[in-house]
């Protein structure tokens, strides 16, 4: 939960910085209720932000969902138009990213480390496009990489588990095998040891 809140805050901050840096003055417009944000805004930004999910989908109760909720909040607060494309397989990452890039979106987010190669490919093919990725580092001048210190929070959870166990048996369930999940596990194990 705390990581989801952190991600939401990072997304809002990143979008806010991007909006401030663009320098375009929003045009005055009354929303007739046709946006997807739910709450009408009094000003409408000229910016468009796209988000491509990994295969977990937009209702994964994790990164994709919290990222989408943050973008919806940005839409409500600033009038920025937001849209997502849900990837059902790895093969959809590049076409989905390209749909936003070729559609002239001001920023395209890739959510999750699984999109790293696709983000790199699309960034190299479209040097004027602005892209961002969560939980991976993509070395390209037009990509902003957002990463976290996962092991720190896991360490604290491990400390709590170690202090509260009555059986001296503690487990860790981390989902799919990946370097990212391994960081969670190592932090947790070290917290238990402490």
N, C-alpha and C positions, 0 to 999 in steps of 0.2 A: 504494500500500500504506500509506504513512504517513498519507494522508488518511483511508483506511478506519479505521485505528487511532484517529485523532483523532476521527472521527465516533463510533466505539464508546465512547470515553472520554466524549465530550460526552453521549451518550445515557445512559450509566450515571450520570454526575454529575447530569444533569437529573432522571432518575428518582429518584435517591437524595435530592435536594433535595425533590422532590415528596413522597416517602414520609415524610421527616422532618417536613415541614410539615403533613402530614395529622394527625399525632398519634394515630392509631388504634393501639391495642396489638394485635399479631398474636395470634391465638388459637393455643394449642398443639394441634398435630395431626400425626399421623404420616402421611406420604404412602404410599399403597398402590401407587404406581407409575402412577397414572392421569393424571399431568400430562404436558405436552408438553416439559418441560425436560430430561428424561432422568435427572438426578441427583436422588434424593429429598431433600426438605428436611424439617427437623424442625418448622418453624413455617410457618404458612400465613397470608399477608396477606389482608385483605379487599378489596384493591385489584384493579381490572381495568384493563389498558392495551391499547388497540387501536392498530393501525398500518395505514395505507392506503398501498399502494405506488403509484408512478406506473406508466406502461405498461411500464417495463423489467422489472417482476416481481421476485419475492423472490429469485430466483437469478441476479441480473444481474452478480454479481461486482463490485458497486459500492455505491452508497448504500443501496439497498433491502436488499441482502443483509447489509451490515455493521450496519444499523439493526436488522434482525430478529435477528441473532446477539447484539447487545447486549441486546435485550429478552429473549431466551432466557436469557442469563446472569443478568439481573435476576430472572427467574422462578426459576432455580436457587438463587440466593443469598438471595432474600427470600420466595419463595413467592407472589409476585404473579402473578396469572393474566394471560397475554398471548395475543393472537390477532392475526393479520393477515388483511387482505382484499386480494387482488391485483386491480388495475384493468387491464382489457384495453383500455379506451379512455377518453378524457377524460370522456365522458358518465357513466362509472361513479364518478367522484370524489365527487360530492355524495351519491349513494345509499350508497356505501360508508362515507363519513364519518358520515352520518346513522344507519347501522346501529349504529355504536358509541355515538353520542351518545344516540339514542333507547333503546338497550339499557342505558343507565345507566353506561357506562364512566367511570372516574374521569379518564382522560386519553386523548385520541385524537391520534396523530401522523399528519401528512401528510409523506411523504418526497419531497422535491424541489420545485423552484420551479414546476413545472407544476401543482401543487395549490393555488397561492396564491389564485386567485379562488374556488375551491371552499371552501377553509378560511374565507375572509372571509365568504362567503355563509352557511355553516353556523354560524359564530361569531355573526353578526348575528341569525340566526333562533333561536339557542339561547344566550342570554346567560349562562346558568348553567353551560354546558358548558365544560370545560377542554380546549383544543387546543394543539398545537405543530406547527411546520413547520421543516423543514430546508432551507437554501439560499434562503430568501426572507424578506422582512419583510412581515408582515401587521399592520397597525395596528388592533388591536382589544384591548380590555382583558382578554379571556379567551383570548388567543393568545400563546404564547411563540415568538419567532422565533429560530432558531439559524443564524448565518451564519459564514463563514470568510473569511480573507484569502488567497484562492486564488492571487493573483498573487505572494505571497511565496515559496511553495514552487516555483512555476513559474520565478521569477527565478533561484533557486539551480540548478535543473535547466538553465536556459539558460546560466548561467555554466559549469557543468561541460561542457555540449555545446560551448561556444565554446572552452574550454581544451583539449579533447581531439580536436577535429576535425582530420583530416589532409587533407581535401579542400576545406575552407572552404565546404562545402555542408551546410546544416543545415535540417531540415524540422520542421514542427509538424502533428500530426494531432489535431484536437480534437473529433471527433464532430459532433453536431448544432450548427447555427448558433444561438447564444443569447448574451445578455449575460454569463452566467456563463462560458461557454467563451471568450468574448472576453477576459475578465479573465485566464484562464489563458494565452492567447496573448500578450497584452501583457506580462505578467510574464516569459514565456519570451523574447520578442524583446529586452526590455530587458536580461535576463541575458546573452544572446548578445552584445549590443553592449558590455556591460561587460567 
